[in-house]
Amino acid sequence: MSSFEMTTESIAAAATGWRKGSRCAGNGACVEVGALRGGAVAARDAYDGDAGPVLTFSAAQWRAFTTAAKAGRYDLAG
């Protein structure tokens, strides 16, 4: 089965070490990330947990995203 054929449930089950973001408010409105084989990363809404959709990213895609986020690229103008 290729990664494109995996179901949301099988991806969620394959991910290990699910953890919430450090800025999680504790009200369930958080993102969780988990490790997949080969350095890939799975992300999901903490409120839905195993029942919700899961997005997957390669290690390079996740690294690029987190680097840009830390640099403020996605900050909203206030």
N, C-alpha and C positions, 0 to 999 in steps of 0.2 A: 504494500500500500504506500503510495507516495504521500508527501506531506499535504498535497492538494486534495487528497482523498480522505484525509483524516476528518473525523467529525469534531464538533466543538467539545463533546464529552471526552473523546479520546485524547484530544490535545490537553484539556484540563487535567486529565488523569496522568498524562505523561510528564507534565510540568512538575518540578520539585521546588521546594523552598518558597512557596507563595509568600510574599511579604507586601505590606502596604507602604505607600510613600511616606517619607518622613514628615510631610506637612498635612497628613491626614487629620481631619478634625474629630475623628471618633464617632461621627454621626452616620457612617456607612457610605458617605459620598466621597469615596476614595478609589484610587486605582491600585490594583494588586499586580505584581509581576512575578513570574516564575521562570526558572531555568529549564531549557529544553536541551536535548542532546546536540552536540556540535557547537555549543555557544549561543544558540538561538534563544530568543526571549518570547514569552507569552505574556499578554496583558489582558486584564479583564476588570470590570466594574466590581468592586468589593461587595456592593449591595446585592448583586445577583449571584455572586460566587460561582459555584459549579454549574448552576442552572442557566447562566447567561452566556452571551457570545464571548469568544476569545480571539484576540488579534495576535498574529505571530510576526516576528521580525527577525531577520538575520542578525548576527552579532554586529556586523558593520552598520546596518540600518539603525539598530538601537544605540550604538555608540555615537553615530552622527546626530540622532535626535537628542540624546542627553547632553551632548556637547553644546548643541545650539540652544537648548533650554537653559543650561547653566550660564550661557553668555547673554541671556535676556532676549533672544531672538523672538520668542513667542509671548513676551510680556504685553499685556494690554495697556494702551495709552489711558491714563487716568486723569 
